[in-house]
Amino acid sequence: MVDAAQGVLAIWYKNGQIATDVWPAVVDAKSRAHVKFVVSLPHHDSLDERHNNEYVAKELEALAEHGVGPPTIDIWGFDPGTLHACGCARPHSYILFTHFLTKEGAIRCGDCFNPIPLYRLGADDHGEYNYILHWRANYQACDTLQILCSVGEAFGEDQLFHHASQLSLKGLEICRKIAGKTGKPTYYYLFKSRGNTLDDELNRRCPTCDDQWMLSEKWHGKFDFKCDKCCLLSNIACDLEG
């Protein structure tokens, strides 16, 4: 029963209907005929049938083969460890963004900076969102390396900051794919952990086109640099030597 239910949860996760891939389970201690899973959703209606893809529908139908009834869904309330989903009717742009602590999906609205459920965007060729989910997992792994300041710190910093790193190239590919599907510019964030001096930081130029990209004020209180031509974002280094 638990395995069959986890199969449904896995497909919901791949379709962007569940925000995290960890699902605490509670089995009824008396009858053992019921099992409950606690999950975090991108939006309160994320598990509505209208958001299901063909794989979700098939997995739900397969429950009966395992003697498991259809799931019942109870919304307990807002998860204080997450952000509200974007409520903008027509975002003007998107941002590919995550970090090692966040539970939200990796697509943010360029207007409100709140997360956008993946099923609102175009799926990949297989009808899922693995191309975003896998990048998010890789980014968070690299971010964890640089945060822990131990094994692989330099590698993590390099992957997060350099526009030609393997992680960034994959992220930029995702941005182009989303922009192509939505017709909206999709920005990629180059996180900089350490730098030399503040003057050096203020004089940084876009690493792709070499244009001036310093903003007069932070965008969404986070981004100091923004190149609309290359759809790149960055920040003044968090740790400066001088």
SVG drawing of the C-alpha trace seen along z (x, -y; Angstrom):
<svg xmlns="http://www.w3.org/2000/svg" viewBox="-11 -54 53 60">
<polyline fill="none" stroke="black" stroke-width="0.4" points="0.0,0.0 2.8,-2.4 4.8,-1.6 1.7,-2.1 1.0,-5.5 4.6,-6.6 4.3,-5.9 1.5,-8.4 3.4,-10.9 6.5,-10.5 4.5,-11.2 2.8,-14.2 6.2,-15.5 7.5,-15.1 4.5,-17.0 5.2,-19.9 2.1,-19.3 4.1,-18.5 6.9,-20.9 9.3,-18.5 10.4,-14.9 10.3,-14.0 6.9,-12.7 6.6,-11.7 4.1,-8.8 1.9,-7.8 0.2,-4.4 -3.0,-3.9 -1.7,-2.1 -4.9,-0.1 -6.2,1.0 -3.1,0.4 -5.6,0.0 -4.9,-3.7 -1.7,-5.6 -1.3,-9.4 1.4,-11.4 2.3,-15.0 3.3,-17.0 3.9,-20.6 2.1,-21.9 3.0,-24.8 -0.6,-26.0 -3.7,-24.9 -5.3,-23.5 -2.2,-21.8 -3.6,-18.3 -6.8,-19.2 -7.5,-16.7 -7.3,-19.4 -3.5,-19.7 -2.9,-15.9 -1.0,-14.7 -1.3,-11.3 1.3,-9.7 -0.6,-10.9 -3.8,-9.5 -2.3,-6.1 -0.6,-5.9 -3.9,-6.7 -5.7,-4.1 -3.0,-1.5 -3.8,-1.9 -6.8,0.4 -4.5,3.2 -2.7,3.0 -6.0,3.1 -5.6,-0.6 -8.5,-3.0 -8.3,-6.5 -6.5,-9.1 -8.4,-11.6 -6.8,-15.1 -7.1,-17.3 -5.6,-20.8 -4.3,-21.6 -3.2,-25.2 -0.3,-27.3 3.2,-25.9 5.1,-28.7 8.4,-27.4 7.3,-28.3 6.3,-31.3 2.9,-31.9 2.6,-31.0 2.6,-33.7 -0.8,-35.3 0.1,-37.5 -2.2,-36.9 0.4,-37.5 4.0,-37.7 6.2,-39.9 9.3,-37.7 10.6,-34.7 13.7,-33.9 15.3,-30.5 16.2,-30.7 16.8,-28.4 19.2,-27.9 20.1,-25.1 17.3,-25.9 14.3,-26.5 11.4,-24.1 9.8,-25.9 10.1,-25.2 12.9,-26.9 10.8,-29.2 10.1,-32.6 7.8,-35.4 9.8,-38.4 7.0,-40.7 6.4,-39.5 9.3,-37.0 7.0,-34.4 7.3,-30.8 5.3,-29.6 4.0,-26.0 5.7,-24.1 2.5,-22.8 1.7,-26.4 4.7,-26.2 5.4,-24.0 6.4,-20.5 9.4,-18.7 9.1,-16.4 8.0,-13.6 5.2,-15.6 7.2,-16.2 9.5,-18.7 12.6,-16.7 14.7,-19.2 14.0,-21.7 13.8,-19.4 17.3,-17.9 18.9,-21.3 17.3,-22.4 18.8,-19.3 22.2,-20.0 22.1,-23.7 21.2,-23.0 24.0,-20.4 26.6,-23.0 25.1,-25.6 25.4,-23.3 29.1,-22.6 29.9,-26.3 27.9,-27.0 29.5,-24.3 33.0,-25.7 34.6,-22.3 34.7,-19.5 34.2,-20.9 33.8,-24.5 35.7,-26.0 33.9,-23.7 30.5,-24.8 31.4,-28.5 32.7,-28.1 29.5,-26.3 27.2,-28.9 29.0,-32.0 30.7,-31.4 28.4,-31.7 30.2,-28.9 30.1,-26.3 28.3,-23.1 25.6,-24.1 25.1,-27.5 25.1,-26.2 22.3,-23.8 20.4,-26.5 20.7,-28.9 19.4,-26.1 16.4,-25.8 15.9,-29.6 15.9,-29.6 13.4,-26.7 11.0,-28.5 11.3,-31.7 10.5,-29.8 7.4,-28.2 6.1,-31.3 7.3,-34.1 8.6,-35.9 12.3,-36.6 13.7,-34.2 16.7,-35.3 19.5,-33.2 21.2,-34.1 24.9,-34.0 25.6,-33.9 28.9,-35.4 30.1,-34.4 33.5,-36.2 35.3,-39.1 38.2,-41.4 37.1,-45.0 33.8,-46.9 35.2,-49.0 36.0,-45.8 32.4,-44.6 30.8,-47.9 32.8,-47.9 31.9,-44.4 30.3,-44.1 28.1,-41.4 30.3,-38.3 28.7,-37.5 28.3,-40.8 30.7,-43.0 28.0,-45.7 27.3,-47.8 24.7,-45.9 24.8,-47.5 21.3,-48.5 20.6,-51.8 18.7,-49.8 18.4,-46.1 15.8,-44.1 13.6,-42.2 16.0,-43.3 18.5,-40.7 20.0,-41.3 22.5,-44.1 23.2,-43.3 20.8,-42.7 21.5,-42.3 18.3,-42.3 20.2,-41.4 21.8,-38.2 19.0,-37.6 21.6,-37.3 21.5,-38.4 24.1,-38.6 24.9,-40.1 27.7,-42.1 29.9,-39.5 28.8,-38.7 32.4,-38.4 34.9,-41.1 38.6,-41.0 39.1,-44.8"/>
</svg>
